[in-house]
Amino acid sequence: LSSWRRQLQRAKASGIRYYISPCSPWWIPWQMTQTLWTPAIKLLPKPLWEAWLPPLTTDYSWKWRHDHFAKFGDTFLLVHPFGLHMYTAEAGAISAITTRRDHFPKHTAQYDILTQFGNNVLTSEGPLWRHHRKVTAASFNERNAALVFKESIRQSLGLIRFWEETKGRGATLHTAEHDTMRLALNIIGYVGFGLKLPWPQEKMPADADAMSAKYGSVAPPQGYKMSFVNAMATLLENVLTLLLVPSWLLWLIPYEPTREAVQSRHDYEQFIDELIDVKIREAGQGEHTDEGMDIMGQLVRSSYDVDSAGKAKLKTDTKAVMSRDEIRGNAFVMIVAGHETTANAIHFTLIQMASCAASQRRLHKELDELLGDKNVEDLDYDEYLNPLMGSMVGACMNETLRVLPPVIEMPKIVTPSQDQPLVVDGKSCAVPAGTIITLSAAGVHMNPKHWPEKPSRLRPGEDDLLDYVPERWFRNSKSDEKFDVEDEGEDYGGFKGRDTSASLFRPERGAYIPFSEGARACLGRRIAQVEVIAALAVLFRQYSVELAVDEWATDEEVAAMDRPQRRALYQKAIDKRDATIRGASSLLTLKLRGDDVALRFVKRGEERFVDWLEE
Ligand code: HEM
C-alpha cells in the first residue's frame, strides 16, 4: 500500500492525468488470468473500472483504437503498486518521445524473446543498438530499394501466375493471407540473403547457381527434412511457441504440427549456418557480384577478412564488425520484422479494397494514366516509384497502414535516472523516471484532433476515421509544418524522407506512426513501401479484387440476380469480412484470426460487383 501511495504522489506531481489501477498491464499473473476476472469486474459499477480496465486487457490499442483515449484523455498514466505506465495517442507527445531517444529509450524487455538467435538491431538499446544500427543500415539504401522494387514486381507476377495455374482464372481464393505471406517471404529471401526464390509451380532456371537451386528447391535438400522456404514459413508461423517453450519439451508432445515446428527451427538454424559459410566463402573468393540486396552477405563482408583458402578472421581494422551470433540474430529479426508486417499490409489492402468499388475504379484509372502501355516488368524505380507513391496506389497503402497498422503500439521507457519534461495536451508536465510508455499507433491514427474527418458513409452520425477511405489522402493537410524531416543530429542510417508522399495529405508529426518515428523508426520502411507499392501496382494493373460470395449464392444464381439483389448479397460478404477484421489481434503483429477472407481476383472487365457498386 505504501508503494502505491508513493506512486500516486509521483503521478500527482507529474501534472499528467492519472487513474489508479490494481496492477500493471504487464504483470504476468494478470495477463494469464484476465479473461477470468474481467467479466466479474464488469459487474461492478462502471465508474469503478472503466478508466483502468480497458488498458489492462489484451489488444487494448487495437480493440479500443481512439475510443478510450477520447473519454479519458489522449495521454494518461496508470498508477499501480509497482510503478507507472503512460499511454498516449497524442501526436505532439509521440513526436517528442520518439525524437528524444536518449530520454525515452525503447523498452527492450518487451522484445527479449527475439534475442534467442543472437543480439540484433531490433531488440537492443544504448551503444549496442547504435553499433547494430550502423552496421545493418548500410544495406538500406536507394540502390538496394531499386533492386527490391524489381524483385517485388517479379515475385508479384509469380503470385498471379501461381493463382492462375494452380487455382484457375477468377477462382475463389481461401488462401490470400497465406499466399501474400509467401510473397513477402520470397522477397525477404532476396532482401536478407540475396536469394531468388521461385513459386512452387515455377521451375528453377537451368542456369540457376547451386545456392539458388538448393535454397529455392521445393523439395528438402539432402541433410534436411524441410525446404528452406518451408522451414522459414513454419518457423514464423510458430515463432512464439518456439521461442517461449524449450525444444526438448516440444519434442515430447506427440502432435505432428508441434514436431514440424521444432523441425523447422532445427532446419532453419542449419540453413542459416550454412548460408553464413557460403557468404564467407564467397567473400574469400571475391565472388560477390553486387547484383542484389543481401543483408547477410553485407554483414559478413564488413565483419570478416577471408583469405583465398576460405579461412575467415574477424576484422580488427574497423568498427563495423559483427560476430557470427550477431549476424544470425540480425538475419532472424530482419525476417521477423520484415515478413508478416509487409504481408499484412498487402493482404489488408486487398481485403479492404474489395469493398471500396469506387476507390478501386479510381485506382485502375490512375494506374492506366501513370503507366500508359508500359509493361509492369519494365517499370523503372527512379521514374515510377515516387509517382506511384503520390497516386491512389500510395493512398491505399497509407490508408491500410493507418486503419490496420501491423505494429499497433510501441514500448518506450523514461530513463531511470531522471523525470523527463513533456508537453501533454498543451501543458508542461514531467513524466516520472522509470515510467513505461505505450505509444498507440492504432489510437493516434484515429484521433480527430490530428485527422480531418468527414461524416461516415457507413455509420450514420459518426465521423469516418474508423472507415477505410483512401481518398482521405487527397484532402487538404491540416498542418503547414515543414515537410522535410529535420536533422536529428547523429545519422543512424535508413531512409530519411517522410512516410508519405509530399503530394498527398501530410499528417502532422507523431500522428501517423506505422513505422514509428525518430532514430528508432523502422529500418526497413523504404523497402516495405517499395514492396507494397510494387505488389499493388502489379495486382491492380490488370485485375480487380472482389469478395467471394460462394457461401451464399452460386455463380449461376449471381448471374440471374438484378443489381439490388447483388448489392444485398455483397453486403453479406462485407459484413463477414468486417467481423473478421474486428476479431484481429496482435501477437508480434496485427493478424486476422479465424477463417481467411475469401477473395476473387478477376480480370478487369470481368467484375460482377466492383465495376458498378457505389455508382
Ligand atoms: C509494412 C511493413 C513494416 C512495418 C509496418 C514496420 C513497422 C516497424 C515499426 C513500428 C518498428 C519500430 C518497433 C518499435 O519501436 O518497437 C520497426 C522496426 C524495425 N523494422 Fe520494420 N516494419 C515493416 C517492414 C520492415 C522490413 C521490410 C524490414 C527489413 C527488411 C524491417 C526491419 C525493421 C528493423 C530492423 C527494425 C528495428 C529498427 C531499430 O530499432 O533500429 N521492417 N518496424
Boltz pocket constraint, residues with backbone or C-beta under 6 A from the ligand:
constraints:
  - pocket:
      binder: B
      contacts: [[A, 106], [A, 121], [A, 122], [A, 123], [A, 124], [A, 133], [A, 191], [A, 333], [A, 334], [A, 337], [A, 338], [A, 339], [A, 341], [A, 342], [A, 345], [A, 405], [A, 406], [A, 407], [A, 409], [A, 410], [A, 411], [A, 513], [A, 514], [A, 515], [A, 516], [A, 519], [A, 520], [A, 521], [A, 522], [A, 523], [A, 524], [A, 525], [A, 527], [A, 528], [A, 529]]
      max_distance: 6.0
